[in-house]
Amino acid sequence: MGYKIAVAGATGAVGREMLKTLAERDFPADEVFALASSKSAGREVSYGDDDVLKVQSLDSFDFSQADIALFSAGGDTAKAFGPKAGEAGCIVIDNSSAFRMDDDVPLIVPEVNPDTVHDCLRDNGGRNIIANPNCSTAQLVVPLKPLHDAYSIKRVVTSTYQATSGAGQAGMEELFSQTKGIFVNDEVKPEKFTKQIAFNAIPHIDVFLDDGFTKEEWKMRAETKKILDPAIEVIAHCVRIPVFIGHSEAVFVEMDKPFDESELREMLRETDGISVIDHRANEGYVTPVECAGEDAVFISRIRRDPSVPNGVVFWCVSDNLRKGAALNSVQIAELVVSRGVSGR
């Protein structure tokens, strides 16, 4: 049986990556609808190597035509159209933050909590909506899951170094234009970011909250608890760096149970979605440059943390447009198909 798939936000960076990923993974789609705002209607987007789709207006699309809809069109658009699509019998997989913390919407990373997929159904108290987590959270919980299952995580401390593509196409363009401009002595004028991003690091992602943390840092804490275990304490410090694609995280984990370092390392190697590349030598680790275009969450620099009992430290890198957004959304769609989840 083939499925009818809609991609909302098909002209954006993540929407295009969703279409590319669906084609690359041979998703069982009989028909794919590319949706965007009315001003983009009529444009063409690629689907795979050979197919071209004509963009339709999201405003007038009838979601009863689709079995699954992947949304990457922003929170306001998701709030306006996601519930309507769900009511039409379509399973919505939303990449924005609009529904992530709603009690009746499961927040899913397929390698971590696949059994929650049925919670989206209206018969189970859901709204036919599944939320895709924040890009930095998505890659973090993949290695945390096996560690928590084996050793019971107490606390996670992470510092993130996030690519400009996390702020969309405009973020990447600002990095490019500023870098080019600096070499010819042009004045730097931040627009998308709060300060110069070229040759700089900005310790500020999303809005500031009353407690001094940013919303990005709050998301990592709240979403990790929802996906993995509310008992885990999580604290994050999120930094934007002048990289186009690929989020990096330095992760410090404190666990309840003692561990053997070689066994922990092998357990991570055997975990779906993880690639361990960890040689204690020059070039024996993965950087954002190497992870771009790859599906895996890459783990390097694994070592014991001597400052706390049962502590481990590692470096975690992943393509934020793929595992952090498009790939995870498509994997959720694959989970919907494999588990026979239907909104009708």
Secondary structure, DSSP 4 states (H G I P E B T S, - for coil): --EEEEEETTTSHHHHHHHHHHHHTT--EEEEEEEE-GGGTT-EEEETTTEEEE-EEGGG--GGG-SEEEE-S-HHHHHHHHHHHHHTTPEEEE-SSSSTT-TTS-B--TTT-GGGGGGGSGGGT--SEEEPPPHHHHHHHHHHHHHHHHH-EEEEEEEEEE-GGGG-HHHHHHHHHHHHHHHTTPPP--SSSSS--TT--B---SPBPTTS-BHHHHHHHHHHHHHT-TTSEEEEEEEE-S-SS-EEEEEEEEESS---HHHHHHHHHTSTTEEE---SSTT-S--HHHHTT--SEEEEEEEEETTSTTEEEEEEEE-TTIIIIIHHHHHHHHHHHHTT----
